[in-house]
Amino acid sequence: MAMDFHAIAATTSRQHFGMLNQLLADAFTALTFCNAEIADAGEITGQRQLRNKM
């Protein structure tokens, strides 16, 4: 019984691509969340500065 190397390589590469895709999606989600947190912090700081000027 000969193993079909190309089929195995294609499956493995598809699995790796899927894992990489998920990793990138997770990283993007984390960056989006961090960006939202930074925006909130900036907004709060801006409001505080406005209040201090009044």
MODELLER restraints for C-alpha pairs under 7 A, 6 or more apart:
rsr = mdl.restraints
at = mdl.atoms
